[in-house]
Amino acid sequence: MTTLPSSPLTRDAIARQAWPIILANASVPLLGLVDTAVIGHFGSTADLGALALGALLFNFIYWSFGFLRMSTTGFVAQAAGAGDEAEVRAALLRPLLLGAALGVAVWVLQWPLVAGYFALMDASEQVAATGTAYFGARVWGAPAALALYALCGALIGLGRSRTLLAVQLLLNGLNAALDVYFAGVLDLGARGIGLGTAIAEWVTCVVAAALVWRLLRERHLDGEAFLPWTRIRDRARLRRTLAANGDIMIRTLCLLAGFGLFARQGAGLGDATLAANHLLLQLVSFSAFFLDGFAFVAEARVGAAVGARDRALFRRAVRLTSELAGVTAAALAIGLWLAGGVIIGWLTSLPDVAAMAHAYLPWAALYVLLSVAAFQLDGVFIGATGTAQMRNAAVVSLAVFALCAWAGANAWGNYGLWAAMVVFVIARAAALLPYYRRLDAGLARRDTHS
């Protein structure tokens, strides 16, 4: 029987599993740069504004449904660790069907969504019209995009990070090529960007489904149905899946609210402060791609250990992934501190914004250094499907951040706001630590009774 993961649990194995995920993550912002460059050279000002606002709406919708990826990883990894191949397939098919249904719902509700959104954003008539055309073209890819979340979650849960990299490169590479063709060659503007993205999502979804289908066929045991419909429709498992998805959605919305509050408080301190904070957050986001690689590996390895009820394997997975993530976070923080000024110079030529970004650069570096604990614990609890704990920790840390941001910004301006952001990421980890000890103790009890 093939179980997850097939490779030994060593630092080298974890690094080999993490680097394709890091590359896959890093390809995402490159696509955004390509889209912006295409519209910047071949489109109008309205096209550029419509692309910015339209992409923001899709990011919010898709981020809200990010539970399709995270919960799938945890459930699939646990089933694989337990050697339950029928449940591996069922754990994928439930969110796969849910993702496709949610995508159809987004398509059906597109008209009130887009009308309300552009009215709320107070966009000009031309930007709203162009943005509506962009949304109307891209929304056709919503079922495929959300189904891809589940497929990618299964690949992570099964430890197939290189296959994940291939899928992500296909998606973003094809998307970039189609965007250049539709928006640049055919001169379709923002609508062409949306159309290219939708086509790329459908093509990639079909390819990813074929790859996952072949992988599951290889793992299929003789004598059992390949499509375990009884398992898929099992009410207890369905309730558990839906509850986990709801918990992760609340957790994600809390994080979005935290970053939204940070932007709002920064805007109150002036346009230059808002712009400088935005630049620094881009550097923080780039660093997150590296840390996510080790967190994703932790999801798969911890899920397998929990499924196998192996406390020693669980502890080793947490320790080794955290050691590598910690070293990476320290290197990123030092690099950001030393080279961040040069990067800021690449990102802006506005002297007041650059000067302000330089002033707060140490805070961004400190945030990256201390964020590793939150990333790793998120990975641990996704792998263990401890979603209620993640939800509770997110609510607590958001409340702590809101209080600190209000008090800090009023007392010390942007220094206080950045200090609150650092407290936010520390609070996310601190709120999960008591739950982590209970999780470890629970595995110890399972070892005793096994």
Beta strands, then each sheet from edge to edge (+ up, - down):
end
